[in-house]
């Protein structure tokens, strides 16, 4: 959010905007104070419309002109009574010099000032047709006024005069861009102007055209003539985008009348010159949106640079004001800020109108504009203006007008004035007014002795009465002169006393003002410190809240972790108990299987010992012929089974593969790395799904699982293991395999193994036959041995990598 002194809506009338913003500046202008009004905003936000207006609804500029001429209309001086010099000053001329100047200008063939009697241009007639008749109420009626206008633009950081028209010089031809002389009538571009500083340290444009105007129509016609020369261009965001900053300057010169109230006082010190500058700033723009190229890109860069310099100057002024520093303000970085340097130093009042476009595309740029405009409100720089005191009696103009009107009325009653005898007749009439009328002077008889003596007597009486009146008038004049001198001396003494008191009061006021300024600076500094402390406290409070929230979140996290830990401990304890119970059962099962296996081994050894004992006890004269492998196999098959040496051992239950797997579906998992054995006996699994890799889809269709695994035995032969298991569903909806048994298939080659050679002695020792037969029996005993879960527990899964 941004705060401003006044906010206007989109449907606000131009009159309402003028009454709030521009009307106080016009009142200050007539009272002798300077003013600056400029419009600021992004491109296409309505700055030029706010300043100029539209047909039927004039903007701020025509309304300012109308108010000025409505206020000073009857008090304007004749043309060329005030004459501007080349150093931002003004001189006053007498009526004769002004008349000669007017005749001289009328005879010149150059540009003339537009006359108020000529017809108004219909192009802008509706803009200046303001029906409000707004005027300043308190206007000094003993002063005469003259208005001067000028119009300049700042383009690419150069100043150009929009009212300048370069005349054609036939002797010295001009050259155009094609390096050829221009023809008669071709337009010659104006030269840039320079900035200068006058004796009062105010900046002005040297050599700028300043036109004296006498009416609103005449002034706006001058403005419109310069407006047509202003540089505008078509961009992506605005079809008539201003490419320069335009400045319309209104200067008001005023001087008091003399003591008679008839002519202007011929003293330059009594002339007061005030100025109102109306500035239409070019809009800030981004080149990535306007798609500017070439000269348009250069113009946009200069516009943004000048606006950035204006912002920098405002920020430095604000910093100097708030912190009491004395940093140098970079006015000279741009012609715009250099021209209005005296305004920022306190010479006059400054008003800014921020134009905002409600389009969403301009949101970020509008935020920057409003942020800068809000910051400028905090800058307050004021400098007192010394107004010259003329010391003449007020009301001189109206007394002179009343005297002239009364004199004209009396002359009309008497039939008109007589040149050279007006004052004598009035004095004679005043003297002879109380005298008695003269007797008749007509002589009808030459011997009349009464008429002439009577006439002489009356004339003598009138002469005596006139002498008495003259003496009385002289006495009264002398007494009046004496009283007037006494009054003058008393007035002078009182004036001297008043001047002394006034000086003392002014010194007191100046001291109080300095103290007040010091206190205001101190108050602002303390307010700024308080603001900083409040912001710091706010930041600390925010950090405190954040830390408290973080602490609460960490506490909740620790509580959750503790509860999770307790749940995990309970779960682990359950799992440990369950696993312990499971492994106890597995150990019992393994112990039973091991006992069964050991009993089988003891039975086999007992059988071997019995056979060995029978062979040893049997008498034989010569070494028996070594039976063949087939015969040993037949003997091994036909050998009767002896009872188990352990009488209490449970009988071994034989497993029948076909009867067990009948009606069941198997997954026959044969890895591609297995080698074909080409043996006669091959494992046959009915209703099997042969796969190269186990998959959940295949496991879901079957009840049994068999993995064919090959590895190299210690004797170099290939050993094939058939690992079998049951398939069951898990709680998560998947499939798991629990292995139950391993079937080992081993192939041996008779020629691959080395036979033990017989000893050289004919009479072997006693244990020779036993060891030899034992070795033959061991080599010839070929059997398929099945171990039911000998080394595997419940839930064992096969993870062997194929070789």
C-alpha positions in Angstrom: 0.0 0.0 0.0 1.1 3.5 -0.8 -0.2 6.8 0.8 -0.7 10.1 -1.1 -2.2 13.4 -0.2 -5.0 13.0 -2.7 -6.2 10.1 -4.9 -8.4 10.6 -7.9 -10.4 7.9 -9.7 -10.6 7.2 -13.4 -13.7 9.3 -13.9 -12.5 12.4 -12.2 -13.3 15.7 -13.9 -10.5 18.1 -15.0 -12.0 20.9 -12.9 -11.8 18.9 -9.7 -8.2 17.9 -10.5 -7.4 21.6 -11.2 -9.0 22.9 -8.1 -7.0 20.6 -5.8 -3.6 20.6 -7.6 -3.0 23.6 -9.9 -5.2 26.3 -8.4 -2.9 27.0 -5.4 0.1 27.3 -7.7 -1.7 30.0 -9.8 -2.6 31.9 -6.6 1.1 31.7 -5.5 2.2 32.9 -9.0 0.1 36.1 -8.8 1.4 36.7 -5.2 4.9 36.6 -6.6 5.9 33.0 -5.8 7.3 30.3 -8.1 5.7 27.0 -8.8 6.5 23.7 -10.6 3.9 21.1 -11.7 4.8 18.0 -13.5 3.1 14.7 -14.5 4.9 11.5 -13.9 4.1 7.9 -14.9 4.8 5.0 -17.3 4.2 5.4 -21.0 0.6 5.6 -22.1 -0.8 6.4 -18.6 -2.4 9.7 -19.6 0.2 12.4 -18.7 -0.2 14.6 -21.8 -4.0 14.2 -21.6 -3.9 15.4 -18.0 -1.8 18.5 -18.9 -3.5 19.5 -22.2 -7.0 18.0 -22.0 -9.4 17.0 -24.8 -11.9 18.9 -26.9 -14.7 20.2 -24.7 -12.8 19.5 -21.5 -9.5 21.5 -21.2 -6.7 20.2 -19.1 -4.5 21.8 -16.4 -2.6 24.1 -18.8 -5.6 26.0 -20.4 -7.3 26.3 -17.0 -4.2 27.8 -15.5 -4.0 30.4 -18.3 -7.7 31.2 -18.0 -7.5 31.8 -14.2 -4.4 34.0 -14.7 -6.1 36.3 -17.2 -9.4 36.3 -15.4 -7.5 37.6 -12.3 -5.2 40.2 -13.9 -7.4 41.2 -16.9 -8.2 44.8 -15.9 -4.7 45.4 -14.5 -2.6 44.4 -17.5 0.1 46.8 -18.8 0.3 47.7 -22.4 2.6 45.7 -24.6 6.4 46.3 -24.2 6.0 48.2 -21.0 7.8 45.3 -19.4 10.8 44.1 -21.4 12.7 40.8 -20.7 16.4 40.9 -21.0 18.8 38.1 -21.9 19.8 37.4 -18.3 16.5 36.2 -16.9 15.6 39.7 -15.7 13.0 42.3 -16.6 13.1 46.0 -17.3 10.3 48.6 -17.3 9.8 51.3 -20.0 7.8 54.4 -20.1 4.7 54.8 -22.2 6.6 56.6 -25.0 9.3 53.9 -25.3 6.7 51.2 -25.2 4.8 52.9 -28.0 7.9 53.3 -30.1 8.7 49.6 -29.5 5.2 48.6 -30.6 5.5 50.6 -33.8 8.9 49.2 -34.5 7.7 45.6 -34.0 4.6 46.1 -36.1 6.8 47.4 -39.0 9.1 44.3 -38.8 8.3 41.4 -41.2 9.3 38.8 -38.7 7.0 36.7 -36.5 4.4 38.8 -34.7 2.6 38.1 -31.5 -0.8 36.6 -32.2 -3.5 39.2 -31.8 -6.5 38.6 -29.6 -8.9 39.9 -32.3 -8.0 37.2 -34.8 -10.2 34.2 -35.1 -9.4 31.2 -32.8 -8.1 28.1 -34.4 -10.9 25.5 -34.4 -8.4 22.8 -33.7 -8.1 23.9 -30.0 -11.0 26.2 -29.6 -13.0 23.7 -27.5 -10.0 23.1 -25.2 -9.8 26.8 -24.0 -13.6 27.3 -23.8 -13.7 27.1 -20.0 -16.9 28.4 -18.5 -15.8 28.3 -14.9 -14.4 31.9 -14.8 -12.1 31.0 -11.9 -10.0 33.9 -10.5 -7.9 34.9 -7.6 -9.8 37.0 -5.1 -7.0 39.0 -3.5 -5.1 40.7 -6.3 -3.0 43.8 -5.7 -4.9 46.5 -7.7 -2.1 49.0 -7.5 0.1 46.8 -9.6 0.3 46.3 -13.4 0.9 42.9 -14.8 2.3 41.3 -18.0 2.4 37.6 -18.9 5.3 36.0 -20.9 5.2 32.4 -22.1 8.0 30.1 -23.5 7.9 26.5 -24.6 11.0 24.2 -24.6 11.6 20.4 -24.8 14.4 18.2 -23.5 15.2 15.6 -26.1 18.1 13.2 -25.7 19.4 15.4 -22.9 19.5 18.5 -25.2 17.3 21.5 -24.8 15.4 22.8 -27.9 13.2 25.9 -28.2 9.8 24.9 -29.7 8.9 28.5 -30.5 12.0 29.2 -32.4 11.7 29.6 -36.2 15.1 29.9 -38.0 14.8 32.4 -40.9 16.1 31.5 -44.3 19.5 33.2 -45.1 20.0 33.4 -48.9 23.6 34.5 -48.6 24.7 31.7 -46.3 22.9 28.5 -47.5 22.1 25.7 -45.1 23.1 22.1 -45.8 20.8 19.1 -45.2 21.6 15.5 -44.4 22.2 14.7 -48.1 25.1 17.2 -48.2 23.2 19.4 -50.6 22.0 23.0 -50.1 18.4 23.3 -48.9 15.9 25.1 -51.0 14.1 28.2 -50.0 11.4 27.4 -47.5 12.9 24.1 -46.2 12.8 23.7 -42.5 16.1 24.2 -40.7 16.2 22.3 -37.4 16.8 24.5 -34.3 20.0 24.4 -32.4 20.2 23.2 -28.8 20.1 25.8 -26.0 22.4 26.2 -23.0 21.5 26.6 -19.3 22.7 29.6 -17.4 22.5 30.9 -13.9 21.3 34.4 -13.2 22.3 36.8 -10.4 19.7 35.3 -8.1 21.1 31.8 -8.6 18.1 30.7 -10.7 18.6 28.5 -13.8 17.2 29.7 -17.1 17.5 28.7 -20.8 19.7 31.2 -22.6 18.3 32.6 -25.9 14.9 31.1 -25.4 11.9 32.7 -27.2 9.6 34.4 -24.7 6.3 35.8 -26.1 4.2 38.4 -24.3 0.5 37.4 -24.4 -2.6 39.3 -23.4 -5.4 36.6 -23.4 -6.0 32.9 -22.8 -6.6 32.4 -26.5 -3.3 34.1 -27.5 -1.3 32.1 -24.9 -2.8 28.7 -25.9 -2.2 29.5 -29.6 1.5 30.0 -28.8 1.5 26.7 -26.9 -0.3 24.8 -29.7 2.2 26.1 -32.2 5.1 24.7 -30.2 3.1 21.5 -29.4 3.1 20.6 -33.2 6.9 20.6 -33.2 7.2 18.3 -30.2 8.8 14.9 -30.9 6.4 12.0 -30.7 6.6 8.5 -32.1 4.7 5.3 -32.4 5.7 2.4 -30.1 4.2 -0.9 -29.2 2.6 0.6 -26.1 1.5 4.0 -27.3 0.7 5.2 -30.8 1.6 8.8 -29.8 4.4 8.4 -27.3 6.2 11.5 -26.2 9.9 11.1 -26.9 10.9 14.2 -24.9 10.2 16.2 -21.7 8.2 19.3 -22.5 8.3 22.4 -20.3 5.7 25.3 -20.7 6.9 28.3 -18.7 4.5 31.1 -17.7 6.3 34.2 -16.3 4.3 37.0 -14.6 6.0 40.4 -14.3 4.4 42.9 -12.0 5.3 46.4 -10.8 3.5 49.1 -8.7 2.0 52.3 -10.0 3.5 55.6 -9.0 2.0 58.0 -6.4 -0.5 59.4 -8.9 -1.7 55.9 -9.8 -1.3 56.7 -13.5 2.0 55.3 -14.7 4.3 52.4 -13.8 6.9 53.1 -11.2 10.2 53.4 -13.0 12.3 51.5 -10.4 13.8 48.1 -11.3 14.0 47.1 -7.7 10.2 47.2 -7.4 9.6 44.8 -10.3 8.7 41.3 -9.2 9.0 38.3 -11.6 7.4 35.0 -10.7 7.3 31.8 -12.8 5.0 28.7 -13.1 6.5 25.7 -15.0 4.2 23.0 -16.3 6.2 19.9 -17.2 4.9 16.9 -19.2 7.5 14.2 -18.5 8.1 11.5 -21.0 6.9 8.1 -19.8 9.4 5.5 -18.5 9.4 2.4 -20.6 11.0 -1.0 -20.9 12.6 -1.8 -24.3 11.6 -5.5 -24.1 7.9 -4.4 -24.1 8.1 -1.4 -26.6 10.4 -3.4 -29.0 12.3 -0.2 -29.6 15.2 -0.1 -32.0 17.6 2.4 -33.4 16.7 6.0 -32.5 13.7 4.9 -30.5 16.0 2.8 -28.3 18.3 5.7 -27.8 15.4 8.0 -26.9 14.1 5.5 -24.4 17.6 5.2 -22.8 17.9 9.0 -22.4 14.3 9.2 -21.0 15.0 6.5 -18.4 18.3 8.0 -17.5 16.9 11.5 -16.9 14.0 10.0 -14.7 16.6 8.0 -12.8 18.6 11.2 -12.1 15.4 12.9 -10.9 14.8 10.0 -8.5 18.4 10.1 -7.3 18.2 13.9 -6.6 15.0 13.4 -4.6 16.5 10.5 -2.6 19.6 12.6 -1.7 17.4 15.6 -0.7 15.3 13.2 1.5 18.4 11.8 3.1 19.9 15.3 3.8 16.6 16.3 5.3 16.0 13.3 7.5 19.6 12.7 8.8 20.9 16.2 8.7 23.7 15.4 6.3 25.0 17.7 3.6 25.5 15.4 0.6 25.9 17.0 -2.8 22.7 16.6 -5.0 23.7 15.5 -8.5 21.6 18.1 -10.4 24.1 18.4 -13.3 23.8 14.7 -14.3 20.7 15.6 -16.3 19.3 18.8 -18.0 15.9 18.1 -16.5 17.1 18.3 -12.9 19.6 21.1 -13.6 16.9 23.3 -15.1 14.7 23.0 -11.9 17.6 23.1 -9.4 16.3 26.2 -7.7 12.9 24.5 -7.1 14.5 21.6 -5.3 16.5 24.1 -3.2 13.3 25.6 -1.9 12.6 28.4 -4.4 8.9 27.7 -4.9 6.3 25.0 -4.5 6.5 21.7 -6.3 3.5 19.5 -7.1 3.6 16.1 -8.8 0.7 14.3 -10.5 1.3 10.5 -10.7 -0.6 8.9 -13.6 -1.2 5.2 -13.2 -2.5 2.8 -15.9 -4.7 0.0 -14.4 -3.5 -2.5 -17.0 -2.1 -5.7 -15.6 0.9 -5.5 -17.9 2.0 -2.2 -16.3 1.7 -3.6 -12.7 5.4 -3.8 -11.8 6.3 -0.4 -13.4 3.4 1.3 -11.7 4.6 -0.1 -8.4 8.0 1.5 -9.0 6.3 4.8 -10.0 4.1 4.9 -6.9 7.0 4.0 -4.6 9.1 6.9 -5.9 6.1 9.3 -5.7 5.4 8.3 -2.1 9.0 9.0 -1.2 8.9 12.5 -2.7 6.2 13.5 -0.3 8.7 13.4 2.6 10.9 16.0 1.0 10.2 19.6 2.3 12.6 22.3 1.3 11.4 25.9 1.7 13.2 29.2 1.4 11.6 32.6 2.3 10.9 35.0 -0.5 11.7 38.7 0.1 9.0 40.8 -1.5 10.0 44.5 -2.1 8.1 47.2 -0.2 7.1 50.2 -2.3 6.0 52.4 0.6 3.2 54.0 -1.4 -0.4 54.6 -0.3 -2.7 51.7 -1.4 -5.7 52.5 -3.5 -3.9 54.8 -5.9 -5.4 53.3 -9.0 -9.0 53.7 -8.0 -8.5 57.2 -6.8 -6.9 58.2 -10.1 -9.7 56.5 -12.0 -12.3 58.3 -9.9 -10.5 61.7 -10.5 -10.4 61.1 -14.2 -14.0 60.1 -14.3 -15.1 63.2 -12.3 -13.0 65.5 -14.4 -14.4 64.0 -17.6 -18.0 64.4 -16.2 -17.5 68.1 -15.3 -15.9 68.8 -18.7 -18.8 67.3 -20.4 -21.2 69.4 -18.4 -19.3 72.6 -19.4 -19.2 71.7 -23.0 -15.8 70.3 -23.2 -12.3 71.3 -22.1 -10.5 74.5 -23.4 -6.8 73.7 -24.1 -4.5 75.6 -21.8 -7.2 77.3 -19.7 -8.7 74.5 -17.7 -6.8 75.2 -14.5 -7.3 79.0 -14.7 -11.0 78.7 -15.3 -11.4 76.3 -12.4 -9.5 78.6 -10.1 -11.4 81.7 -11.3 -14.6 80.0 -10.9 -13.7 79.0 -7.3 -12.7 82.5 -6.4 -15.7 84.3 -8.1 -18.2 81.8 -6.9 -19.1 83.7 -3.5 -19.1 87.2 -5.2 -22.4 89.1 -5.9 -23.4 89.4 -9.5 -22.3 92.5 -11.5 -25.0 95.2 -12.2 -26.1 96.0 -15.7 -23.4 97.7 -17.7 -25.5 98.9 -20.6 -25.2 102.6 -21.4 -28.2 104.1 -23.2 -27.5 107.8 -22.5 -24.1 109.5 -23.0 -24.9 111.7 -20.0 -25.6 108.8 -17.7 -23.6 109.4 -14.5 -25.0 106.6 -12.3 -24.2 103.4 -14.2 -20.4 103.8 -14.3 -20.0 104.9 -10.6 -22.2 101.9 -9.5 -20.0 99.6 -11.6 -16.8 101.1 -10.2 -18.2 100.8 -6.6 -19.1 97.1 -7.1 -15.8 96.3 -8.7 -13.9 98.0 -5.8 -16.0 95.9 -3.4 -15.2 92.7 -5.3 -11.5 93.7 -5.4 -11.4 94.2 -1.6 -13.3 91.0 -1.1 -10.9 89.1 -3.4 -7.9 90.5 -1.5 -9.5 89.4 1.8 -10.1 85.9 0.3 -6.6 85.7 -1.1 -5.1 86.7 2.2 -7.3 84.2 4.0 -6.4 81.5 1.4 -2.7 82.2 1.9 -3.0 82.0 5.6 -4.9 78.7 5.3 -2.4 77.4 2.9 0.5 78.4 5.2 -1.2 76.8 8.2 -2.0 73.7 6.1 1.6 73.6 4.9 2.9 73.9 8.5 0.5 71.1 9.6 1.6 69.0 6.7 5.3 69.4 7.6 4.5 68.6 11.2 2.6 65.6 10.1 5.4 64.5 7.8 7.9 64.9 10.6 5.7 62.9 13.0 5.2 60.3 10.3 8.9 60.0 9.7 9.6 59.6 13.4 6.9 57.1 13.8 8.1 55.3 10.7 11.6 55.2 12.1 10.3 53.9 15.4 8.2 51.3 13.6 11.1 50.3 11.4 13.2 49.8 14.6 10.5 47.7 16.2 10.0 45.8 13.0 13.7 45.0 12.8 13.6 43.8 16.3 10.5 41.7 15.6 12.1 40.3 12.5 15.2 39.3 14.4 13.1 37.7 17.0 11.1 35.9 14.4 14.2 34.8 12.6 15.6 33.4 15.8 12.4 31.7 16.6 12.3 30.3 13.0 15.8 28.9 13.4 14.9 27.4 16.7 11.8 26.0 15.2 13.7 24.5 12.3 16.2 23.0 14.7 13.4 21.5 16.8 11.7 20.2 13.6 14.9 18.6 12.5 15.3 17.1 15.9 11.7 15.9 15.9 12.1 14.3 12.5 15.4 12.7 13.5 13.7 11.3 16.7 10.7 10.1 14.6 13.0 8.4 12.2 14.9 6.7 15.1 11.5 5.7 16.6 10.5 4.3 13.3 13.8 2.3 13.0 13.3 1.0 16.6 9.7 0.0 15.8 10.8 -1.8 12.7 13.6 -3.5 14.6 11.2 -4.5 17.4 8.8 -5.8 14.7 11.6 -7.8 13.2 12.6 -9.2 16.6 9.0 -10.1 17.4 8.7 -11.8 14.0 11.9 -13.7 14.7 10.6 -14.6 18.2 7.3 -15.9 16.7 9.3 -17.9 14.1 11.6 -19.4 16.7 8.6 -20.3 19.0 6.9 -21.9 16.0 10.1 -23.8 15.2 10.5 -24.8 18.8 6.9 -26.1 18.9 7.4 -28.0 15.6 10.7 -29.5 17.0 8.9 -30.5 20.2 6.1 -32.1 18.2 8.7 -33.8 16.0 10.6 -35.2 19.1 7.3 -36.4 20.6 6.4 -38.1 17.3 9.9 -39.6 17.2 9.6 -40.9 20.8 6.2 -42.4 20.1 7.6 -44.0 16.9 10.5 -45.3 18.9 8.2 -46.9 21.5 6.1 -48.4 18.7 9.3 -49.7 17.0 10.6 -51.2 20.2 7.3 -53.0 20.8 7.3 -54.2 17.2 10.9 -55.3 17.5 10.2 -57.1 20.7 7.3 -58.9 19.0 9.5 -59.8 16.1 12.3 -61.0 18.3 9.8 -63.2 20.3 8.3 -64.5 17.1 11.7 -65.2 15.4 13.0 -66.8 18.6 10.0 -69.2 18.7 10.4 -69.9 15.0 14.1 -70.7 15.2 13.6 -72.9 18.3 11.1 -75.0 16.2 13.6 -75.0 13.3 16.4 -76.1 15.6 14.3 -78.9 16.9 13.4 -80.0 13.4 17.1 -79.8 12.3 18.2 -81.8 15.3 15.6 -84.5 14.5 16.7 -84.6 10.8 20.4 -84.8 11.9 19.6 -87.6 14.2 17.8 -89.4 11.4 20.8 -88.8 9.1 23.3 -90.1 11.6 21.2 -93.2 12.3 21.2 -93.9 8.5 25.0 -93.5 8.3 25.5 -95.8 11.3 23.3 -98.4 9.6 25.3 -98.2 6.4 28.6 -98.6 8.3 27.3 -101.5 10.2 26.2 -103.2 7.0 29.7 -102.5 5.5 31.4 -104.0 8.6 29.2 -107.1 8.4 30.1 -107.6 4.7 33.7 -107.0 5.4 33.6 -109.5 8.3 32.0 -112.1 6.1 34.6 -111.6 3.3 37.4 -111.8 5.8 36.2 -114.9 7.5 35.6 -116.7 4.1 38.6 -118.8 3.0 39.9 -118.1 -0.5 43.0 -119.4 -2.2 43.5 -116.8 -4.9 42.6 -113.2 -5.3 39.1 -112.9 -6.5 38.4 -111.4 -9.8 37.3 -107.7 -9.5 33.7 -107.6 -10.4 32.5 -105.2 -13.0 30.6 -102.1 -12.2 27.3 -103.6 -13.4 27.8 -106.7 -11.2 28.6 -104.5 -8.2 25.4 -102.5 -8.9 23.3 -105.7 -9.1 24.9 -106.9 -5.9 24.2 -103.6 -4.3 20.6 -103.9 -5.4 20.2 -107.5 -4.3 21.9 -106.9 -1.0 19.4 -107.7 1.8 18.5 -104.8 4.1 19.7 -105.3 7.6 17.7 -103.9 10.5 18.6 -100.6 11.9 21.1 -100.6 14.7 18.9 -98.2 16.6 15.8 -100.1 17.6 13.7 -96.9 18.5 14.4 -94.9 15.3 11.3 -94.0 13.4 10.9 -95.4 9.9 11.8 -93.2 7.0 8.8 -92.2 4.9 9.5 -92.4 1.2 8.4 -89.5 -0.9 6.7 -90.1 -4.2 7.2 -87.2 -6.6 4.4 -88.1 -9.0 1.7 -88.8 -6.5 2.6 -85.6 -4.6 2.7 -83.2 -7.6 -0.4 -84.7 -9.3 -3.0 -82.0 -9.9 -0.6 -79.1 -8.9 0.9 -76.3 -11.1 4.6 -75.8 -11.0 6.9 -72.9 -12.0 10.0 -74.5 -13.6 12.7 -71.8 -13.3 15.6 -72.7 -15.6 18.2 -69.9 -15.8 19.6 -69.4 -19.4 23.1 -69.9 -18.0 22.5 -73.7 -17.3 24.3 -76.2 -19.5 22.5 -79.2 -21.1 23.5 -82.5 -19.4 22.3 -84.9 -22.1 21.6 -87.6 -19.5 19.1 -90.4 -19.8 17.3 -89.5 -16.7 15.8 -85.9 -16.8 13.5 -84.4 -14.2 10.0 -84.4 -15.5 7.4 -82.0 -13.9 3.9 -82.1 -15.3 1.7 -79.1 -15.5 4.7 -76.8 -15.3 5.3 -73.3 -16.6 8.9 -73.0 -17.7 10.4 -69.5 -17.3 13.9 -68.1 -17.6 13.3 -65.6 -14.7 10.8 -65.7 -11.9 7.9 -63.3 -12.3 5.0 -62.4 -10.1 2.6 -63.2 -12.9 3.9 -66.7 -13.3 3.9 -67.3 -9.5 0.3 -66.1 -9.1 -0.8 -69.0 -11.4 1.0 -71.9 -9.7 1.3 -73.5 -6.2 4.8 -74.9 -6.5 8.2 -73.6 -7.4 11.3 -75.4 -8.7 14.7 -73.8 -9.4 17.3 -75.8 -11.5 20.7 -74.7 -10.2 24.1 -76.0 -11.6 27.5 -75.8 -10.0 30.9 -77.4 -10.3 31.6 -80.2 -7.8 34.9 -80.8 -6.2 35.8 -83.6 -8.6 35.2 -81.4 -11.6 31.8 -82.8 -12.6 28.6 -80.8 -13.0 26.3 -81.1 -10.1 22.6 -80.2 -10.6 20.4 -79.2 -7.7 16.6 -78.9 -7.9 15.5 -76.4 -5.2 11.8 -76.8 -4.5 9.4 -74.7 -2.5 5.7 -73.7 -1.9 4.2 -70.5 -3.3 1.8 -68.5 -1.1 0.3 -65.0 -1.1 1.6 -62.2 1.1 -0.4 -59.7 3.0 0.6 -56.9 0.6 -0.9 -58.8 -2.3 2.3 -60.2 -3.7 3.8 -63.7 -4.0 6.4 -65.4 -1.8 8.3 -68.7 -2.0 9.1 -70.9 1.0 11.8 -73.5 0.1 11.1 -76.9 1.5 13.7 -79.4 -0.1 16.7 -79.7 -2.3 17.2 -82.6 -4.8 20.7 -83.2 -6.0 21.5 -84.8 -9.4 25.1 -85.8 -9.9 26.7 -87.4 -13.0 30.0 -89.4 -12.7 32.3 -90.7 -15.4 34.0 -94.2 -14.9 37.0 -93.4 -16.9 37.6 -90.1 -15.3 38.7 -91.5 -11.9 42.1 -93.2 -11.3 42.0 -96.8 -10.0 44.3 -97.6 -7.1 47.2 -99.9 -8.0 47.7 -103.1 -6.1 50.7 -103.4 -3.9 53.8 -105.2 -5.3 53.9 -107.8 -2.5 52.0 -111.0 -3.2 51.0 -111.2 0.4 49.2 -108.1 1.3 48.6 -107.1 4.8 45.4 -107.8 6.6 44.0 -104.5 6.0 44.9 -104.3 2.4 41.9 -106.4 1.2 39.6 -104.5 3.5 40.8 -101.1 2.2 40.7 -102.3 -1.4 37.2 -103.7 -1.1 36.1 -100.7 0.8 37.4 -98.4 -1.9 35.7 -100.5 -4.6 32.5 -100.6 -2.7 32.6 -96.8 -2.1 33.3 -96.1 -5.8 30.6 -98.4 -7.0 27.9 -97.4 -4.7 25.8 -94.9 -6.7 22.7 -93.7 -5.1 20.4 -90.8 -5.1 20.3 -89.2 -1.6 17.6 -86.7 -0.6 18.0 -84.5 2.4 14.8 -82.9 3.7 15.7 -79.4 4.7 19.1 -80.3 6.0 20.6 -76.9 5.9 17.7 -74.6 5.3 15.2 -73.1 7.6 11.7 -71.8 7.2 11.3 -68.8 4.9 14.7 -69.4 3.1 14.8 -67.8 -0.3 17.2 -68.7 -3.1 19.6 -65.8 -4.0 22.4 -67.7 -5.7 23.8 -66.0 -8.8 24.0 -68.3 -11.9 27.5 -69.2 -12.9 
